[in-house]
Amino acid sequence: MYFMNKIKQDALYLLDEPENSLSPDKQMELTSFLLDSARFYNCQFIIATHSPFVLALKGAKIYDFDANPVEVKHWTELDGVRTFFNFFEQHREEFM
């Protein structure tokens, strides 16, 4: 709701961990809102995040600041996302 009330057309936004304190469902809502804002309001976003939901935004250009030198990567190549993936893979049978 906060973001919906603040968004302006043709604007650039700098967001630092906007997913902080949001549930996974709300993080997915946020990503939909960001995509819609970019598409319909012509907004641009620079986002610092560790959220796989935000990192998976379609069309995002992701800079891995943990790499030396900094590299552009696909979200599935990031160490933090791979950690989540490996954790769920190790516990796959518990989801069945």
All heavy atoms as an XYZ file, in Angstrom:
806
protein
N       0.835     -1.188      0.000
C       0.000      0.000      0.000
C       0.885      1.260      0.000
O       0.586      2.218     -0.679
C      -0.930     -0.020      1.215
C      -1.925      1.098      1.209
S      -3.044      1.076     -0.191
C      -4.326      0.069      0.457
N       1.977      1.207      0.760
C       2.868      2.361      0.840
C       3.363      2.746     -0.551
O       3.291      3.909     -0.942
C       4.056      2.062      1.762
C       5.070      3.176      1.782
C       4.873      4.301      2.569
C       6.213      3.123      0.995
C       5.790      5.335      2.578
C       7.135      4.157      0.996
C       6.921      5.258      1.791
O       7.823      6.283      1.789
N       3.852      1.756     -1.297
C       4.390      2.038     -2.624
C       3.314      2.544     -3.573
O       3.561      3.423     -4.387
C       5.080      0.796     -3.202
C       6.340      0.426     -2.486
C       6.385     -0.683     -1.675
C       7.473      1.192     -2.616
C       7.544     -1.036     -1.006
C       8.640      0.859     -1.957
C       8.676     -0.252     -1.150
N       2.127      1.994     -3.487
C       1.037      2.423     -4.371
C       0.701      3.897     -4.194
O       0.356      4.575     -5.151
C      -0.212      1.580     -4.111
C      -0.108      0.183     -4.605
S      -1.642     -0.667     -4.236
C      -1.262     -2.285     -4.830
N       0.820      4.389     -2.979
C       0.504      5.792     -2.707
C       1.631      6.748     -3.080
O       1.423      7.955     -3.127
C       0.151      5.971     -1.227
C      -1.145      5.289     -0.868
O      -2.062      5.204     -1.670
N      -1.216      4.779      0.343
N       2.822      6.235     -3.325
C       3.984      7.089     -3.583
C       4.436      7.120     -5.038
O       5.187      8.005     -5.419
C       5.171      6.621     -2.728
C       4.931      6.691     -1.233
C       4.800      8.111     -0.767
C       4.623      8.166      0.741
N       4.435      9.508      1.234
N       3.999      6.173     -5.851
C       4.526      6.036     -7.206
C       4.109      7.206     -8.096
O       2.986      7.682     -8.034
C       4.099      4.676     -7.811
C       5.046      4.243     -8.905
C       2.678      4.709     -8.284
C       6.297      3.647     -8.420
N       5.050      7.693     -8.885
C       4.821      8.781     -9.842
C       5.295      8.330    -11.216
O       6.219      7.529    -11.339
C       5.603     10.035     -9.436
C       5.315     10.537     -8.039
C       4.034     11.315     -8.001
C       3.890     12.005     -6.665
N       2.788     11.579     -5.871
N       4.713      8.884    -12.247
C       5.076      8.526    -13.616
C       6.464      9.057    -13.968
O       6.879     10.122    -13.519
C       4.044      9.091    -14.591
C       4.190      8.492    -15.959
C       2.910      8.547    -16.746
O       1.843      8.788    -16.210
N       3.010      8.304    -18.030
N       7.178      8.277    -14.803
C       8.508      8.649    -15.329
C       9.512      8.959    -14.222
O      10.320      9.875    -14.359
C       8.396      9.851    -16.273
C       7.539      9.549    -17.488
O       7.710      8.464    -18.083
O       6.689     10.389    -17.830
N       9.487      8.207    -13.147
C      10.374      8.471    -12.012
C      11.407      7.361    -11.860
O      11.225      6.247    -12.330
C       9.564      8.610    -10.731
N      12.482      7.707    -11.195
C      13.538      6.763    -10.840
C      13.470      6.555     -9.333
O      13.430      7.529     -8.568
C      14.919      7.318    -11.229
C      16.126      6.528    -10.733
C      16.188      5.152    -11.384
C      17.404      7.315    -11.002
N      13.453      5.290     -8.898
C      13.362      4.972     -7.479
C      14.559      4.136     -7.055
O      14.956      3.202     -7.765
C      12.070      4.196     -7.182
C      10.840      5.032     -7.392
C      10.184      5.036     -8.612
C      10.362      5.846     -6.383
C       9.067      5.818     -8.813
C       9.238      6.640     -6.573
C       8.600      6.611     -7.798
O       7.492      7.398     -7.979
N      15.122      4.476     -5.916
C      16.202      3.714     -5.298
C      15.611      3.015     -4.081
O      15.144      3.680     -3.154
C      17.350      4.629     -4.877
C      17.892      5.587     -5.937
C      18.943      6.497     -5.341
C      18.452      4.820     -7.116
N      15.606      1.694     -4.098
C      14.995      0.926     -3.017
C      16.043      0.044     -2.343
O      16.735     -0.724     -3.010
C      13.859      0.045     -3.560
C      12.758      0.755     -4.339
C      11.759     -0.263     -4.879
C      12.061      1.775     -3.464
N      16.138      0.153     -1.033
C      17.075     -0.648     -0.263
C      16.296     -1.712      0.498
O      15.597     -1.406      1.456
C      17.862      0.240      0.703
C      18.925     -0.521      1.468
O      19.296     -1.639      1.041
O      19.403      0.004      2.491
N      16.396     -2.944      0.024
C      15.723     -4.090      0.628
C      14.227     -3.818      0.879
O      13.759     -3.912      2.011
C      16.434     -4.512      1.917
C      17.906     -4.752      1.689
C      18.382     -6.155      2.013
O      17.558     -7.019      2.365
O      19.581     -6.381      1.896
N      13.478     -3.490     -0.167
C      12.057     -3.175      0.021
C      11.253     -4.365      0.542
O      10.160     -4.186      1.065
C      11.591     -2.764     -1.373
C      12.513     -3.487     -2.292
C      13.848     -3.484     -1.577
N      11.789     -5.565      0.411
C      11.091     -6.766      0.867
C      11.236     -7.017      2.362
O      10.578     -7.898      2.922
C      11.605     -8.000      0.108
C      12.958     -8.518      0.575
C      14.176     -7.712      0.129
O      14.034     -6.746     -0.621
O      15.284     -8.080      0.538
N      12.087     -6.222      3.008
C      12.354     -6.416      4.432
C      11.036     -6.429      5.218
O      10.214     -5.545      5.085
C      13.276     -5.309      4.936
C      13.974     -5.682      6.216
O      13.965     -6.824      6.624
N      14.584     -4.703      6.834
N      10.847     -7.429      6.011
C       9.653     -7.614      6.857
C       8.405     -7.995      6.075
O       7.306     -7.968      6.631
C       9.366     -6.366      7.702
O      10.457     -6.083      8.536
N       8.523     -8.325      4.810
C       7.366     -8.771      4.037
C       7.361    -10.292      3.928
O       8.406    -10.917      3.738
C       7.388     -8.187      2.621
C       7.247     -6.680      2.471
C       7.312     -6.299      0.990
C       5.946     -6.195      3.084
N       6.187    -10.877      4.016
C       6.041    -12.322      3.822
C       6.351    -12.652      2.359
O       6.321    -11.766      1.489
C       4.618    -12.748      4.158
O       3.725    -12.241      3.182
N       6.618    -13.918      2.051
C       6.833    -14.280      0.645
C       5.665    -13.876     -0.265
O       5.900    -13.391     -1.376
C       7.005    -15.801      0.701
C       7.598    -16.040      2.050
C       6.909    -15.038      2.949
N       4.425    -14.040      0.206
C       3.277    -13.629     -0.606
C       3.305    -12.128     -0.898
O       3.034    -11.687     -2.016
C       1.954    -13.981      0.078
C       1.665    -15.477      0.044
O       2.216    -16.177     -0.820
O       0.870    -15.931      0.896
N       3.629    -11.338      0.119
C       3.684     -9.883     -0.061
C       4.878     -9.487     -0.943
O       4.807     -8.503     -1.685
C       3.754     -9.164      1.285
C       2.465     -9.271      2.081
C       1.321     -8.605      1.349
C       0.039     -8.686      2.154
N      -1.100     -8.157      1.408
N       5.970    -10.239     -0.870
C       7.106     -9.974     -1.756
C       6.709    -10.199     -3.210
O       7.089     -9.428     -4.089
C       8.295    -10.864     -1.390
C       8.958    -10.479     -0.089
C      10.162    -11.325      0.213
O      11.006    -11.550     -0.648
N      10.253    -11.792      1.454
N       5.917    -11.229     -3.460
C       5.446    -11.471     -4.824
C       4.485    -10.380     -5.276
O       4.524     -9.963     -6.437
C       4.821    -12.864     -4.936
C       5.878    -13.960     -4.841
S       5.284    -15.616     -5.224
C       4.264    -15.954     -3.800
N       3.654     -9.882     -4.373
C       2.788     -8.736     -4.696
C       3.638     -7.517     -5.041
O       3.330     -6.777     -5.988
C       1.890     -8.378     -3.512
C       0.623     -9.160     -3.425
C      -0.267     -8.673     -2.281
O      -0.401     -7.438     -2.086
O      -0.817     -9.536     -1.584
N       4.680     -7.293     -4.261
C       5.584     -6.164     -4.514
C       6.222     -6.290     -5.890
O       6.278     -5.303     -6.639
C       6.657     -6.078     -3.425
C       7.743     -5.033     -3.641
C       7.151     -3.616     -3.654
C       8.818     -5.160     -2.573
N       6.678     -7.479     -6.251
C       7.312     -7.636     -7.564
C       6.322     -7.369     -8.697
O       6.685     -6.749     -9.696
C       7.955     -9.029     -7.732
O       6.975    -10.031     -7.575
C       9.075     -9.236     -6.739
N       5.080     -7.799     -8.532
C       4.056     -7.499     -9.550
C       3.844     -5.997     -9.668
O       3.725     -5.455    -10.771
C       2.733     -8.176     -9.198
O       2.843     -9.556     -9.311
N       3.802     -5.323     -8.525
C       3.628     -3.874     -8.524
C       4.809     -3.182     -9.211
O       4.619     -2.248    -10.001
C       3.472     -3.362     -7.091
C       3.443     -1.873     -7.007
C       2.320     -1.162     -7.401
C       4.547     -1.171     -6.543
C       2.304      0.222     -7.352
C       4.529      0.208     -6.488
C       3.402      0.906     -6.891
N       6.027     -3.641     -8.932
C       7.209     -3.042     -9.559
C       7.178     -3.238    -11.075
O       7.470     -2.297    -11.832
C       8.488     -3.633     -8.960
C       8.741     -3.326     -7.486
C       9.936     -4.122     -6.969
C       8.941     -1.838     -7.247
N       6.820     -4.430    -11.512
C       6.718     -4.688    -12.954
C       5.657     -3.802    -13.609
O       5.895     -3.221    -14.671
C       6.390     -6.159    -13.213
C       7.540     -7.142    -13.075
C       7.026     -8.575    -13.165
C       8.592     -6.882    -14.134
N       4.503     -3.703    -12.971
C       3.440     -2.851    -13.509
C       3.858     -1.384    -13.537
O       3.557     -0.660    -14.490
C       2.157     -3.000    -12.685
C       1.463     -4.326    -12.913
O       1.808     -5.045    -13.879
O       0.566     -4.655    -12.100
N       4.563     -0.941    -12.513
C       5.022      0.459    -12.451
C       6.020      0.751    -13.562
O       5.985      1.824    -14.168
C       5.652      0.747    -11.092
O       4.697      0.607    -10.072
N       6.900     -0.196    -13.837
C       7.863     -0.019    -14.928
C       7.143     -0.005    -16.273
O       7.441      0.821    -17.135
C       8.907     -1.124    -14.888
N       6.183     -0.884    -16.421
C       5.481     -1.016    -17.705
C       4.510      0.124    -17.967
O       4.493      0.714    -19.055
C       4.729     -2.344    -17.727
C       4.013     -2.597    -19.016
C       3.381     -3.959    -19.019
N       2.653     -4.160    -20.259
C       1.746     -5.081    -20.431
N       1.446     -5.899    -19.450
N       1.125     -5.207    -21.573
N       3.674      0.441    -16.999
C       2.592      1.387    -17.230
C       2.918      2.828    -16.832
O       2.314      3.757    -17.347
C       1.319      0.928    -16.517
C       0.816     -0.398    -17.007
C       0.809     -1.501    -16.178
C       0.372     -0.545    -18.308
C       0.350     -2.733    -16.631
C      -0.090     -1.770    -18.776
C      -0.097     -2.864    -17.940
N       3.847      3.008    -15.908
C       4.216      4.354    -15.451
C       5.603      4.768    -15.924
O       6.080      5.851    -15.590
C       4.148      4.449    -13.919
C       2.752      4.446    -13.368
C       2.157      3.268    -12.933
C       2.019      5.623    -13.280
C       0.872      3.256    -12.429
C       0.730      5.618    -12.777
C       0.165      4.430    -12.356
O      -1.116      4.428    -11.860
N       6.263      3.885    -16.667
C       7.593      4.174    -17.191
C       8.592      4.497    -16.072
O       9.448      5.359    -16.221
C       7.542      5.306    -18.213
C       8.774      5.322    -19.090
O       9.317      4.278    -19.426
N       9.220      6.510    -19.466
N       8.448      3.818    -14.950
C       9.363      4.008    -13.816
C      10.584      3.107    -13.976
O      10.518      2.066    -14.618
C       8.669      3.652    -12.499
S       7.316      4.751    -12.105
N      11.666      3.539    -13.366
C      12.876      2.726    -13.289
C      13.205      2.521    -11.821
O      12.966      3.402    -10.993
C      14.044      3.400    -13.998
C      13.849      3.507    -15.483
C      15.067      4.107    -16.164
O      16.136      4.231    -15.581
N      14.900      4.492    -17.403
N      13.779      1.348    -11.531
C      14.104      1.012    -10.156
C      15.546      0.523    -10.066
O      15.980     -0.284    -10.884
C      13.189     -0.100     -9.636
C      11.739      0.292     -9.608
C      10.922      0.036    -10.686
C      11.206      0.928     -8.506
C       9.577      0.403    -10.675
C       9.876      1.305     -8.473
C       9.054      1.038     -9.563
N      16.245      1.016     -9.074
C      17.537      0.465     -8.663
C      17.275     -0.112     -7.284
O      16.897      0.619     -6.362
C      18.637      1.537     -8.634
C      18.843      2.110    -10.042
C      19.935      0.955     -8.067
C      19.783      3.290    -10.103
N      17.448     -1.430     -7.157
C      17.036     -2.117     -5.939
C      18.197     -2.916     -5.369
O      18.810     -3.723     -6.077
C      15.863     -3.079     -6.238
C      14.703     -2.336     -6.904
C      15.405     -3.776     -4.953
C      13.609     -3.244     -7.428
N      18.483     -2.716     -4.091
C      19.406     -3.580     -3.353
C      18.545     -4.610     -2.634
O      17.643     -4.245     -1.881
C      20.216     -2.766     -2.352
N      18.780     -5.894     -2.896
C      17.918     -6.930     -2.316
C      18.651     -8.257     -2.207
O      19.627     -8.498     -2.919
C      16.640     -7.122     -3.165
O      15.776     -8.035     -2.502
C      16.950     -7.627     -4.553
N      18.161     -9.099     -1.310
C      18.587    -10.492     -1.215
C      17.410    -11.421     -1.521
O      17.557    -12.632     -1.481
C      19.118    -10.805      0.193
C      20.391    -10.097      0.498
N      20.423     -8.903      1.186
C      21.665    -10.411      0.201
C      21.684     -8.522      1.306
N      22.450     -9.410      0.719
N      16.255    -10.855     -1.810
C      15.045    -11.636     -2.021
C      15.053    -12.321     -3.386
O      15.132    -11.656     -4.420
C      13.815    -10.725     -1.945
O      12.676    -11.413     -2.400
N      14.929    -13.661     -3.408
C      14.838    -14.336     -4.702
C      13.609    -13.902     -5.493
O      13.628    -13.896     -6.718
C      14.751    -15.826     -4.352
C      14.842    -15.946     -2.888
C      14.915    -14.577     -2.285
N      12.544    -13.504     -4.803
C      11.338    -13.058     -5.487
C      11.600    -11.760     -6.249
O      11.175    -11.596     -7.389
C      10.189    -12.854     -4.497
C       9.832    -14.095     -3.740
C      10.193    -14.232     -2.410
C       9.159    -15.131     -4.350
C       9.875    -15.377     -1.706
C       8.830    -16.286     -3.659
C       9.196    -16.410     -2.327
N      12.287    -10.840     -5.624
C      12.611     -9.561     -6.268
C      13.689     -9.771     -7.329
O      13.615     -9.205     -8.423
C      13.037     -8.505     -5.223
C      13.445     -7.203     -5.897
C      11.909     -8.257     -4.219
N      14.674    -10.597     -7.026
C      15.751    -10.850     -7.985
C      15.236    -11.496     -9.268
O      15.807    -11.304    -10.336
C      16.816    -11.749     -7.353
C      17.665    -11.087     -6.275
C      18.416    -12.135     -5.461
C      18.628    -10.083     -6.892
N      14.136    -12.236     -9.182
C      13.592    -12.930    -10.346
C      12.732    -12.041    -11.238
O      12.141    -12.524    -12.205
C      12.775    -14.140     -9.885
N      12.685    -10.741    -10.949
C      11.891     -9.832    -11.781
C      12.283     -9.970    -13.250
O      13.462     -9.877    -13.607
C      12.120     -8.380    -11.350
C      11.301     -7.874    -10.183
C      11.876     -6.580     -9.642
C       9.866     -7.695    -10.582
N      11.290    -10.181    -14.086
C      11.528    -10.339    -15.524
C      12.192     -9.085    -16.086
O      11.735     -7.967    -15.852
C      10.207    -10.598    -16.232
C      10.368    -10.911    -17.686
C       9.047    -11.252    -18.324
C       9.280    -11.595    -19.778
N       8.071    -12.091    -20.400
N      13.288     -9.286    -16.789
C      13.986     -8.175    -17.428
C      14.970     -7.449    -16.537
O      15.602     -6.492    -16.975
N      15.127     -7.897    -15.294
C      16.046     -7.219    -14.372
C      17.495     -7.447    -14.789
O      17.863     -8.528    -15.239
C      15.842     -7.729    -12.953
N      18.296     -6.426    -14.656
C      19.739     -6.546    -14.850
C      20.339     -6.588    -13.450
O      20.212     -5.622    -12.690
C      20.291     -5.368    -15.650
C      21.743     -5.533    -16.020
C      22.160     -4.463    -17.011
C      23.541     -4.752    -17.546
N      23.913     -3.751    -18.552
N      20.963     -7.696    -13.103
C      21.431     -7.925    -11.737
C      22.952     -7.838    -11.682
O      23.656     -8.553    -12.398
C      20.967     -9.304    -11.237
C      19.438     -9.370    -11.269
C      21.521     -9.583     -9.849
C      18.878    -10.744    -11.047
N      23.421     -6.966    -10.812
C      24.851     -6.823    -10.574
C      25.190     -7.550     -9.279
O      24.620     -7.259     -8.231
C      25.242     -5.350    -10.444
C      25.070     -4.573    -11.725
C      23.863     -3.950    -12.025
C      26.105     -4.480    -12.648
C      23.697     -3.242    -13.212
C      25.954     -3.782    -13.823
C      24.747     -3.161    -14.109
O      24.583     -2.476    -15.271
N      26.121     -8.496     -9.361
C      26.546     -9.254     -8.183
C      27.725     -8.524     -7.550
O      28.855     -8.608     -8.021
C      26.939    -10.674     -8.584
C      27.353    -11.529     -7.410
O      27.341    -11.039     -6.259
O      27.695    -12.709     -7.641
N      27.448     -7.819     -6.463
C      28.481     -7.059     -5.781
C      29.360     -7.936     -4.895
O      30.340     -7.461     -4.332
C      27.860     -5.918     -4.961
C      27.434     -4.763     -5.820
C      26.149     -4.682     -6.310
C      28.333     -3.760     -6.154
C      25.756     -3.622     -7.113
C      27.951     -2.691     -6.952
C      26.656     -2.622     -7.433
N      29.012     -9.223     -4.769
C      29.880    -10.158     -4.044
C      30.997    -10.672     -4.935
O      31.980    -11.216     -4.444
C      29.072    -11.339     -3.495
C      28.146    -10.920     -2.367
O      28.494     -9.980     -1.626
O      27.075    -11.536     -2.227
N      30.839    -10.519     -6.242
C      31.877    -10.936     -7.184
C      32.950     -9.850     -7.266
O      32.675     -8.677     -7.078
C      31.267    -11.177     -8.558
N      34.170    -10.274     -7.539
C      35.267     -9.324     -7.677
C      36.021     -9.660     -8.958
O      36.715    -10.666     -9.004
C      36.196     -9.408     -6.471
C      37.238     -8.306     -6.476
O      37.203     -7.409     -7.305
N      38.167     -8.382     -5.553
N      35.848     -8.859    -10.001
C      35.094     -7.611    -10.073
C      33.587     -7.893    -10.123
O      33.144     -9.012    -10.350
C      35.575     -6.983    -11.385
C      35.965     -8.146    -12.240
C      36.494     -9.189    -11.281
N      32.816     -6.840     -9.929
C      31.351     -6.932     -9.988
C      30.953     -7.492    -11.356
O      31.514     -7.100    -12.376
C      30.715     -5.541     -9.757
C      29.224     -5.574     -9.995
C      31.030     -5.056     -8.348
N      29.984     -8.410    -11.348
C      29.541     -9.050    -12.584
C      28.024     -8.961    -12.724
O      27.312     -8.915    -11.728
C      29.900    -10.539    -12.582
C      31.376    -10.839    -12.518
C      31.630    -12.347    -12.422
O      30.803    -13.081    -11.850
O      32.682    -12.755    -12.929
N      27.568     -8.971    -13.961
C      26.143     -9.109    -14.237
C      25.855    -10.608    -14.273
O      26.571    -11.369    -14.930
C      25.759     -8.451    -15.579
C      24.308     -8.738    -15.933
C      26.017     -6.954    -15.524
N      24.817    -11.032    -13.542
C      24.473    -12.456    -13.479
C      22.973    -12.642    -13.595
O      22.193    -11.735    -13.327
C      24.928    -13.061    -12.145
C      26.427    -13.177    -12.004
C      26.786    -13.932    -10.742
C      28.286    -14.095    -10.621
N      28.642    -14.712     -9.328
N      22.592    -13.856    -13.960
C      21.194    -14.262    -13.905
C      20.881    -14.556    -12.443
O      21.753    -15.028    -11.702
C      20.978    -15.506    -14.771
C      19.548    -15.878    -14.917
N      18.955    -16.821    -14.119
C      18.596    -15.431    -15.760
C      17.684    -16.943    -14.466
N      17.431    -16.110    -15.465
N      19.656    -14.309    -12.017
C      19.314    -14.448    -10.605
C      19.587    -15.843    -10.066
O      19.937    -16.003     -8.906
C      17.874    -14.008    -10.346
C      16.806    -14.911    -10.869
C      16.306    -14.954    -12.135
C      16.098    -15.894    -10.122
N      15.326    -15.904    -12.220
C      15.175    -16.504    -10.994
C      16.144    -16.319     -8.796
C      14.323    -17.512    -10.593
C      15.287    -17.330     -8.398
C      14.393    -17.917     -9.291
N      19.471    -16.878    -10.902
C      19.695    -18.244    -10.431
C      21.174    -18.560    -10.219
O      21.494    -19.605     -9.654
C      19.093    -19.267    -11.409
O      19.694    -19.080    -12.699
C      17.583    -19.114    -11.497
N      22.049    -17.681    -10.653
C      23.493    -17.876    -10.469
C      24.016    -17.261     -9.170
O      25.158    -17.500     -8.803
C      24.260    -17.253    -11.634
C      23.943    -17.844    -12.974
C      24.619    -17.095    -14.110
O      24.528    -15.855    -14.155
O      25.240    -17.776    -14.943
N      23.207    -16.494     -8.488
C      23.658    -15.804     -7.282
C      23.804    -16.774     -6.112
O      22.970    -17.663     -5.911
C      22.679    -14.693     -6.911
C      22.521    -13.594     -7.957
C      21.344    -12.709     -7.601
C      23.797    -12.789     -8.073
N      24.859    -16.596     -5.326
C      25.132    -17.497     -4.210
C      23.963    -17.582     -3.231
O      23.616    -18.669     -2.780
C      26.398    -17.061     -3.458
C      27.672    -17.304     -4.252
O      27.650    -18.135     -5.193
O      28.691    -16.666     -3.931
N      23.370    -16.463     -2.880
C      22.260    -16.469     -1.935
C      21.069    -17.265     -2.439
O      20.435    -18.009     -1.689
N      20.753    -17.128     -3.710
C      19.643    -17.869     -4.303
C      19.994    -19.356     -4.360
O      19.156    -20.215     -4.069
C      19.289    -17.321     -5.703
C      18.262    -18.191     -6.401
C      18.802    -15.884     -5.594
N      21.236    -19.673     -4.700
C      21.671    -21.079     -4.746
C      21.587    -21.717     -3.359
O      21.253    -22.891     -3.223
C      23.100    -21.198     -5.281
C      23.317    -20.674     -6.693
C      22.545    -21.358     -7.762
N      22.827    -22.774     -7.818
C      22.188    -23.623     -8.626
N      21.263    -23.188     -9.451
N      22.459    -24.888     -8.618
N      21.847    -20.935     -2.311
C      21.728    -21.448     -0.945
C      20.282    -21.848     -0.661
O      20.029    -22.926     -0.105
C      22.215    -20.403      0.073
O      23.595    -20.117     -0.189
C      22.058    -20.889      1.491
N      19.318    -20.991     -1.022
C      17.908    -21.337     -0.874
C      17.578    -22.616     -1.656
O      16.944    -23.538     -1.144
C      16.990    -20.215     -1.383
C      16.728    -19.124     -0.401
C      17.298    -17.875     -0.575
C      15.889    -19.333      0.686
C      17.044    -16.852      0.328
C      15.625    -18.320      1.588
C      16.210    -17.071      1.411
N      18.019    -22.652     -2.903
C      17.738    -23.799     -3.762
C      18.282    -25.085     -3.146
O      17.565    -26.095     -3.055
C      18.352    -23.569     -5.156
C      18.186    -24.741     -6.074
C      16.980    -24.974     -6.719
C      19.240    -25.619     -6.294
C      16.827    -26.057     -7.561
C      19.088    -26.707     -7.137
C      17.882    -26.932     -7.774
N      19.535    -25.049     -2.712
C      20.148    -26.243     -2.124
C      19.426    -26.678     -0.853
O      19.231    -27.880     -0.620
C      21.629    -26.005     -1.848
C      22.430    -25.878     -3.127
O      22.053    -26.410     -4.163
N      23.525    -25.147     -3.069
N      19.009    -25.729     -0.029
C      18.280    -26.050      1.194
C      16.985    -26.792      0.870
O      16.678    -27.836      1.447
C      17.975    -24.777      1.988
C      17.115    -25.024      3.187
C      17.657    -25.489      4.371
C      15.747    -24.802      3.129
C      16.862    -25.727      5.482
C      14.940    -25.037      4.233
C      15.498    -25.504      5.414
N      16.211    -26.269     -0.073
C      14.943    -26.902     -0.417
C      15.153    -28.235     -1.127
O      14.360    -29.163     -0.952
C      14.059    -25.962     -1.221
C      13.493    -24.846     -0.393
C      13.836    -23.529     -0.636
C      12.631    -25.123      0.667
C      13.316    -22.508      0.150
C      12.114    -24.109      1.456
C      12.464    -22.796      1.197
N      16.224    -28.338     -1.904
C      16.544    -29.626     -2.532
C      16.865    -30.675     -1.466
O      16.441    -31.821     -1.573
C      17.728    -29.488     -3.499
C      17.355    -28.965     -4.850
C      16.474    -29.912     -5.629
O      16.800    -31.114     -5.747
O      15.419    -29.455     -6.114
N      17.588    -30.300     -0.432
C      17.936    -31.234      0.643
C      16.707    -31.680      1.428
O      16.699    -32.748      2.025
C      18.932    -30.600      1.603
C      20.308    -30.417      1.023
C      21.218    -29.583      1.915
O      20.829    -29.156      3.005
N      22.428    -29.328      1.428
N      15.658    -30.876      1.425
C      14.442    -31.173      2.181
C      13.241    -31.489      1.284
O      12.101    -31.466      1.736
C      14.101    -29.985      3.107
C      15.155    -29.738      4.127
N      15.239    -30.474      5.281
C      16.198    -28.883      4.131
C      16.279    -30.057      5.991
N      16.877    -29.087      5.309
N      13.529    -31.813      0.035
C      12.481    -32.062     -0.965
C      11.451    -33.084     -0.480
O      10.246    -32.885     -0.616
C      13.089    -32.511     -2.278
C      12.062    -32.858     -3.352
C      12.719    -33.349     -4.622
N      13.358    -32.276     -5.352
C      12.728    -31.465     -6.193
N      11.438    -31.599     -6.404
N      13.373    -30.529     -6.836
N      11.914    -34.170      0.106
C      10.992    -35.242      0.520
C      10.022    -34.781      1.604
O       8.931    -35.344      1.744
C      11.772    -36.485      1.010
C      12.544    -36.297      2.301
C      13.869    -35.544      2.159
O      14.334    -35.289      1.034
O      14.426    -35.185      3.209
N      10.352    -33.773      2.350
C       9.462    -33.262      3.380
C       8.270    -32.495      2.794
O       7.273    -32.260      3.493
C      10.228    -32.377      4.364
C      11.296    -33.146      5.131
C      12.084    -32.280      6.068
O      11.459    -31.508      6.813
O      13.332    -32.370      6.034
N       8.377    -32.104      1.525
C       7.290    -31.386      0.871
C       6.309    -32.322      0.174
O       5.294    -31.895     -0.331
C       7.844    -30.385     -0.151
C       8.487    -29.193      0.471
C       9.864    -29.165      0.714
C       7.735    -28.087      0.810
C      10.459    -28.058      1.291
C       8.325    -26.974      1.389
C       9.689    -26.962      1.642
N       6.642    -33.594      0.135
C       5.796    -34.569     -0.586
C       4.657    -35.046      0.269
O       4.498    -35.121      1.344
C       6.624    -35.759     -1.056
C       7.770    -35.361     -1.943
S       7.159    -34.488     -3.400
C       8.646    -34.012     -4.161
